[in-house]
Amino acid sequence: MELAARLGRRTTPGDGVESLAFSPDGTTLYAGGPHVPLQRYVVDPGRAIERVCARAGTELTREQWRT
């Protein structure tokens, strides 16, 4: 299985990504390239849950997480 299939695909504006780096604490992935603005992706499940709930404007129930 190719790496992109295992990790999932994420598109970025502009050309292809040429550089990837993790934050020192390992919870954020940074991606960029010569013609791609620096992109930041949360890869920490705890922080991702907080961000999803913040966008939803409320804490989500277990049932809501499944839908």
Order of alpha helices (4+ residues) and beta strands (2+ residues): alpha-beta-beta-beta-alpha-alpha
